[in-house]
Amino acid sequence: MDNVIPSGEKFETHRGIPTFNHMENNRGNHTEFIALMAALMSIVALALDALLPALDIIGIAVGNSDPAANQLLITLFFLGMGTGPLLFGPISDSVGRKPVVYIGFAVFIGASALCVFARSLEWMIVGRILQGMSLSAPRTISIAMIRDRFSGDYMARIMSFVTVVFILVPVVAPAFGKLVLDTLGWEAIFYLQVVFSLLVSLWFWRRQPETLPRENRNTFRFNRIFSGFREVLAYRRTMLFTLIWGFITGSFLVYLSTSQQIFEVQYRMPEMFPYLFAGLAITIGTATLINGWLVVRFGMRRLITVSLVGFTLNSLCYALLFANGNNPHMAFLMVFLALQFFTVGFLFGNLRSMAMEPLGHIAGIGAAITGFIATLMSVPISAWIGSFVVTSALPLFQGFFICGALSLVLLTYSNYRMRRGRRLAR
C-alpha cells in the first residue's frame, strides 16, 4: 500500500470541510518533491517541444503538406489536456492521487504507439489528443498534490520552483528532438517519450507518498463534476483568474504552434531553431525563479499586475513599430520575445495559484475544472490567431496584445472588487 503522509498534521477548514494542508507546520527540505512534481509536468513539455522540429516531416509521412494543418498536432494536444482532467480530477479525489498518475501513464504509452503507427493526419491527431488526455493526469495531479501540501503565497513559491525545473525540458527538448530526428527518425521521438514516462513512473512509485488521506476522500460520482463546476463558478476570484490564465495560455500556445513556422520558414534558420527556442525558454525559467523569491514578499496579485502591464505594453510596442507586417531583424524579434516571455514567467504559476486558492477542499476537481476552462479558451484562441501567422510574426504580437488587454480588464475588475470588499468590511 502506498505510504500516506501522517495524518497528525493540522487541517485547514473551508465551510466546515477539512482540507489537508501542512505547509505551515513543515517547511523543511522539499527539493525532491519539487523535482518530482516538475518531472510529472515535464513529460508534457517533452511531448510538445521535442516534436516541434519534426512537424513538417511528420506531416509528409502521414500525407499532409499544409503547415497550418500540422499545427493541429500541437493545438489539439492541448484540447486533450483540457478535457482529461474532468475525469482524472474527481477520480483522484476519490481513490487518491497516485493511482490516477499510473492510469495516465498507461494510456500515454498506448497513445504513443498509435502516433507511431498512424498513416494519416487524422489518426495522428487522434493519437495526439489521447496523449494530451493521458498526460493531463500527472499534470493535474501534480498541481493537486502541491495544493494538498501548501497554500497561499507559499503555494505560489513552490509552483515557481517546480516551474523552474520544468522549464529545463523546453530548453533542451527541441534540440533533443532534432538530434533524434536526424539520427533515428521521427518515430524514435515517441519511443523516447515512453521511456522517460516509465522512468518517472518508477521514481514516483518509489519515492512519493500519497498526499490525500483516506478520511479526506470523496466517493466518486459523475454528478460531482457538475457540482464541482457550480462551486468553481461561484468563486468570482477563481473564475476571473482562470479566464486570465486562459487568455495568457492561448496567446502563448500561438507561439508554441507557430515557432517552427516563424524560425524555420519565415527566417530560414532551421538549424538555429532549437537554440533560439531554448534561449527564450530560459527567459521564462529565469523570471519564474525570481518570482519564487519575490512572491512571498510582494504577493501574487501585485506581481500579476506588474507582469500583465509589461506583457501588454511590450506586445503593443512591437505591433506599432512593425505595423507594416515586415519581419524585423532576428535580433529585434528575439529581444521582444524575450521580454514577452520574461513577463510570462511571472504569470503562469501565480495565475494558477490565485485560481486554486479558494479550492483547497476540492483540489483535484478544482484543478481539473480550472484547467479545462483555461484550455477551452486557449485552443480556439491559438487556432484562430495562429492561422494568420503565415508570412509575418506580427499577428503573434497582435494576439499577445489583445489577450493582455482583455486580461488587464479582468484584473482591474478583480482588484476593484477586492478593494470594495475591504471597504465594506471596515
N, C-alpha and C positions, 0 to 999 in steps of 0.2 A: 504493500500500500504506500502511496506517496506520502512523504512527510508533510505535516501541516505546521505552519508557524504557530508557536504556542499561543493558546487562547487566553493566557493570563494578561494580555495587553488590555489597555483601556479602550473602550469603544466610544466613537462619536455617535450621536443620535441625530436623526432627522425625522421630525414628525413622529417621534417615538420609535422609529425603526433604527436598530443598531447598524452601524457601518464599521467595517474592520479597518482601522487606521492606527498604526502605532508609530507614525512619523515623529510625534513629539517626544516619545519615550525611547527612540532608538535611532540616533544619528551617527551610528558607527561607520565602519568602512563598507560602503555599498559598491565597491569597484566591480566585483564580479557580477552583481545584479545589474549594474548599468551596462556592462559589456554584453551580458546575455540578452537583455532586452533589446539592445542595439542589434545583436545578431539576428534576433527574430524579425526585426524590421528590415534588416539589410538584405534579406533574401528578395524582398520586393524590389529594392533598388537594383539588385543583380539581374532579376528577371526583366527589368525595364532597360537599364542603361547599357548592359552588355549586348543587348540586341540592336542598339541604335546603328552601329556601323554596318550591320548586316541587312538592314531593311530592304534596300534595293535588290540585293542578291536573293533574299528570301522571296521577295515579290516575283522575281524572274523564275525562281524554282517552282512556284505554285501557279505560274501562268499569268502574272499581273505585271504591268509596266507603268501603272499610274502612281506617281509618288504620293498623291493625296489619298489614294486608297490604302497604300502601305502605312500611312499614319494611323489607320484604324487598328493596327496591331498594338499601338501604344494606347490610344484613347479608349478603346473598348476593353483593354486590360483593366483600366480604372473603373469601367462600368461593373465588371465582375467584382472588383474590390469593394465597391459601394453597396452591392446587393448582398454579398456573402455574410457580412456581419449581422444582418437582420435575423439570420438563423443561428449563427455561431454565438452571438452575444447572449441571447436568452438561454441557450443550452449551457453556456459557461456559468451562468448564474444558478443553474440547476445541478449540474454534475461536477462543477469545479472548473478551474482554468486549464489545468494540464491536459485532460483528455481531449479537449477541443483542439489544442495545438497538434496533437498526434493525428487527429482526423484530418485536419487541414493539410498536413504534410503528405498524408497518404493519397489524398485526392490530387495534390500537386504533382506527384510522381506520375499518376495516370494521365493528367492533362499534358504534361511534358511529352509523354510518349505519343499522344495524339498530335501534338505540334510537329514532332519529328517525322511522323509518317503521313502527315497531311499532304495532299497533292492538288489542293485547290485553295484559293484565298478564303473561301467560306469556311472550310474545315479548319484552316489555320486560325481564323478569327474565333471559332468555337473553342478551340484549344486555349487560345489566349484569354478568353472570357473565363473559362474554367480555371486557368492558372490564377487569374486575379481573384476569383471567388475563394479558391483554396488558400491563397496566401493572405487573404483578409483575416483568416483565423489567427495565425501567430501575430499579425499586426494589431488586430483588435484586442487580443488577449494581453499583449504586452502593455498596451495603454491601460487596460482594466487592472492589471497587476500593479502597475505604478500607482493608480488611484486607490487600490486596496491598501497600499502602504503609506501613501503620502497625500497631502492636501495643500491647497493654497499656493503661496509663492514657493514653498519648498517642493511642491509637485512640479511647478514650472522649472525650478532649478534642476531637478532630476531629469525632466524631459529635455532640458537643454543639453545636459551632459550625454544623455542617451543619443540625442540627435547628432552631437559632435562625432561620436564614434560611428554612428550610422552613416554620416557624410563621407567617411573614408571609402565606402564602397562606390558611390558615384564618382569619386576622384579617380579610382583605378579601373572601374568596370568597363568603360568604353575602350580603353587601351587593351584590357584583358580580352574583351570581346573581339577586337580587331586581330589580336595575336592568334586567338583560337580560330577565327575565321580564315586567316591566311594560311595557317598550318594544318588544321584538321577539318575545316568546313563548318558551315553554319549549324549543322545538326549537333556538333560537339558542344556548342554553347548550351543547349538544353540538357545534354548529358551532365555537364559540369554543374549546372544549377541543381540537378537532382543530387549529385554527390555532396554539394555544400549543404543542402537541406537535410540530408541524412546525418551529417556531422553535427549540425546544430541541434537536431532532434536528440542525438545521443547525449550531448552536453546538457541540454535542457532536462532530460530524463534523470541524469546522474546527479545534477547539482542544484536544481531549482525546487525549493519546497512549494507546496500548494499554498496560495495566499488567501483562499476563500474557505474558512472553516465550514464544516457540515452544518452547524447550527445557524449559519447565515445564508444558507442556500434556499432557493425558492423552487417549488415544483414547476416543472416545465409545462406550460400551456401556450398554445398559439395565441390565445386572446391576451396573453401578457405582452405580446408585441404591440397590439393595438392600445392596450392600457399604457404601455411604455411611451408610445407616440403621444398619447394625450398628456401624460405627465411632462414629457420633454417640451411639448408645445406650450405648456402652461408656464414654463420658466422663460420670461422675456429675455433675461440676460443670456441664457443658454442659446435661445434662438437667434438673437442678434449676433452673437459671436460666431455661431455656426454659419450664418449667412456670410459674414465677413470671411470666415475660413473658406467657404465655397468660392467666393469671388477671387481670393488670392490663389487658391489652388487651381482654379480654372485658368487664370492667366499664366500661372507657372507651367501648367500642363501644355499650353500652347508652345512654350519654349521647348519642352521635352520632346513633343511630337514633331517639331519643325527644325530642331537644331541641326540635324543631319542635312536637311534641305538647305539651310542657310549657309553652313560652313563648307559643305562638300560641293553643292551645286552653285549657289549664288556667288560664293567667294572662291570656288575652285581650289579648296585646300583639304582634300580628303585625308592626306597623311597627317595633317596637323589637328584634325577634328578631335581625336581622343585627348590631346593635351590642352586644347582650348577649353573643352568641356570640363576637364579636371581642374583647370585653373579657376573656372567660375564656381565649381563645387566647393573649392577651398574657401572662397569668399563667404559662402553660406556657412560653412563649418566654423570659420573664424568668428563671424557675428554670433553664431549660436553659442560658442564658448564664452564670449564676452557677456552674452545675455545671462548665462548661468551665474556669473559673478555679480551682475548688476540687478537682477530681478528681485532679490531679497531686499536690496537697499531701496530701490525706487518703485517696485511693484509692477505687476504685469500691465495694468491699464496705462500707466504713463509711458512705458516702453512701446506698447502697441500704438499709442497716439503719435509719438515722435516718428516711429518707423513708417506708419501709414502716410504721414505727411511727406516724408522723404521718398517713399515708393511712388507717390502720385506726382510730386514735383519733378523727380528725375525723368520719368517717362514723358511728362509734358514737355520738358526741355528738349528731349530727343525729337519728339513729334514736331515741334516748332522749328528746330534747327534744320531738320532734313525732311521738311514737308513736301518737297518735290518728288520724294519716293526713291531717289538715287541712294544707293548704299554708300555710307562713308567709308573711309579707310578702315581696315580691320582694327587698328589701334583705337580709333574713336568708338567703334562698336563695342570693343571689349571693355573700355572704361565705363560706358553707360550700363552695360550688362553687369559688370562687377558691382557698381553702385546699387543697381536694382536688386541684385541678389544679396547684397550685404543687408539691406533692409528686410528682405525675406527671412534671413536668418534670425531676426528678432521676432518675426511674426508667427511662424508655424507652431512652435512649441507653446508660446503664450496664448495664442488663439485657442488651441486645443484645451489647454488647462483652464482658461476662463469659461469655455463652453461646458467643461466637465465638472467644474467646481461645485455646483448645486446637486450633482447626480451621484454622490458617493454611495448612496444606499441602493442604487441600481447601476453600478459602474459598468457591468458587462453590456446590458442592453442600452445603457446611455451612450457608451462609446459606439455601439453599433448604429444607433439611430442618428446621432450627430454626424458620424462618418457617412452614412447613407445620404443624408440631406446634402452635405457638402459635395459629395461625389455626384449626386443627381444634378446639382448646379454646374459642377466643373466640367463634366463631359460635353454637354451641348455648347458651353462657352468655348471650350477648346476646339471642338469640331468646327464651329462657325468661324471663329477668328482665324484658326489655322488654315481654313480654305482660302484665305486672302494672302497668306504668306507664300507666294509663288516666285516672284521676281525681286522682292524687296523685303527688308526686315521692318519697314515702317509699320505695317499692320500689327506686328508683335507689340511694339511700344504703344500704339494706339489702344490696343487691348489692355495693356498694363494700366494706362491712364484711366480708361473707362471703369475698369474693375476697382482701381484705387479710389477714384472719386466716389463711386457708389458705396464703397466700404467706409469712407470718411463720413458720408451722410449717416450711415447706420451707427457709427461710433459716436458721432455728435449727439444723436438721439439717445443712445445709451448713457452717455455722460450727463446729459440733461436730466434723464430720469433718476440717475443716482444722486445728483445734487438736489433735485426736488424732494426725493425721499428723505435725505438728511435734514432738509429744512423743516419738513413736516414732522420729523421725529423729535425736533427740539421742543 
